[in-house]
Amino acid sequence: MGNILPPGQFETESWPILHQGDVCEFNEETWDFKLFGEVKEETALSFSDVMKLPKTVSTIDMHCVTTWSKFGTTFEGIAMRELVNAVEINEGVKYIQIYGYYGGDRFGYSANLPLEALLGDDALFVYRWKDHNHDWQDITPKHGYPLRFIPPASFYLWKGTKWASGIRFMKEDKAGFWEELGYSMTANPFKEERYR
């Protein structure tokens, strides 16, 4: 799928910053990452627990619903499958909600996604990035530091939760923050699935 511009998009070399509300202030002492919902046992990982998980480096195209697309960004992070493997999920789990900070609530933002599409090298909780204009650097607080989900290129970027704080495992699909406001549940940029 590399470097294919979806319909209605334009290419940019910059990484525009768009988010709702204020920027989350990271405090390693109080930060944790919850794995809950349809699991045998709810789990909370500390920041050091998360950072001890195996790392993946992958180049993932980004497509924002506001019509920009950015190619050739390489990320380092923790693949979704590593977090899935950190818990025992119940039979029949097909969907997840990825939660993040919004408006003072660490679970104030969420985005729904089908789990099966997220088990490759292109679904990462990232903490650093580079492209042909930038050497490796940490993602900034405005981009979601310390941990931001980058979805595969087959999803618009609003599915890429900033200031990620947890994953809820679900048997049924459920609308997240933008989906409740009328955005597409499936969000495929190549099918221009912007709104319901």
N, C-alpha and C positions, 0 to 999 in steps of 0.2 A: 504493500500500500504506500510505500515511501514516495514523497514528493508529488502526490496526486492532489490537485486543488479541488476540494468539493465545490459543488455549485453554489454561487452566491458569495464566495469567499475571495479575499485578496491576500497576497503573500506579504509578510512583513519580516524584517530582520530583527526588529526589537521584540521585547517580551512585555506587552502592555500590562498594566496593573489595574484590575477591576475587582472590587469586592464590596460587599455590603457591610456597613457598620465600621467599628473601630478595629485597629490592629491588635491582635492578641499579644500580651506580654508573657514571654516564656519564663517560667520558674521551675528549674529542674527538680527542686525539692518537692513541689506539690504536683508536678505533671505525672500523669499516667495514661495508659492506653488500654481501654476496656474492650474485651471480647465477650459478647453477651448475646442474649436472645435464644435461638434454638441450638443451645450447646449443652453438653452434659454438665459442665461446671463453668460458671462465669469466671473470667480471669482478668486480672489487671497487671499490665507490664509497666515497670518503671522505664525511664528513659534509657538507663544503662542496659536493662533487659532487651529493649528494642534494638539498641545499637550493637548488641552481641549477636543478633541474628545474621545469617548469611546475607552478603550484599550482592546486588546485581547492577551491572552497568548496561544501559540500553539507550539507543537513540529513538525518540518517540516524537512523531509529528503532533502538534497541538492545533486544534480548530476551535475558535471561540464563536459562540452564537452571535456575537456582535460583528461578525464577518471577517475577522482577521485569522490567518493561519500562519504558523511558524514551523518551518522545516529545520532539520539538522541540529536539534538540541539534544545533547547527551546528558543523561541523568545518572546519578548513583543513588541507590536506595534499597529498600527492603521490598522484595516481591510480595504481592498479595498472598501467594501460596505459602510463604513462610509464616504469615500470621494465621492463615487457615490451619496450618499444621500445628500451631501452638495450642489449639483446643480440639476437643472431640466434638464435632458437630453432629446434630441429630440427623436421622435419615429424612430425606425429602427436602433438605435445604436447597433452594434454587436461587434465592435473591439475598442481597445484603443492603444495608444502609451504612454509608460511611459518614460518621459524625465529625463535626468540627466546631470551633469556637465561633460564636456570633452574639454580639450585644451583651457581653458579660457572662454568657452561659456557654460552658465548654461543650454542651451538646445542642446548642441553638441552631446549628446548621446541619443539614443532612442531604445526601444524594443517594438515590436508589440505583442499583445496578444488578444485572444478572451475573451470578457468581462464575458460571462456566466460562464466560468471556474474559475472565480476569486472572487466569491461572498460568499465563505465559510470562515472557520477559518484558512485556510492554504494559504492565500494570504495577506501578511502583509507588511506594511511600518514600518520597525523595527528600534529601537534605542538601545535596549539592548538584551543580550543573556546569556545563560548558557548551560553547558553540564556536564557530570559526572566528568570531570576534572577541571571545572571552575565554580565558583559562579557567580551570576548575575554581569554583567559589561556592561558598554556602549560599543557599537560597536566602533572600532577605526576609525580614519579618513581614513586609507587605506582600511577598510571594507565598507566605505560609509557614515560615520558620517556626518551630524546628522540623516539622514533618508535614509534607503536603502530598496528597495523592495526585498522581498523574495517570489518567486513564489511557487505554489504547486509543489510537487515532480514529477508531470506529465510533467514538462518542464525543459529543461536544464537551468543551472544557469545564462547563459548570458542574459536570460530574466529578471534577477534580477538586475535592474538598481541601480547603486550606486549614492550617492549624488543626490537623486531624487528631481526633481524641478517642476514636473507638469504631468498632464494627459491630453492627447488630446482624445476626444471621436469621434469615426469615424463610418460611415455606411459601408465603404469598408475597407478591410484589406490593409495595406500599409507597405512595408519593413522598418525596423529600421536599426540601424548602422551596425550590423553584417549581417543582412539579405541582405542588399545591397551588401555585400562583398561575398555572396554566401552561407551563412548559411541557415539552414532550416527555413521556415516561421512558422512551427508548433512545432518543437523542442521537440518531445516526446522521452525521454531517453529509454523508454521501447520498442520503435520501432526503436531505433538507428537513429533518424532523426537528424543527425548532419549537413549535407549539402544538398543543393538542388540537 
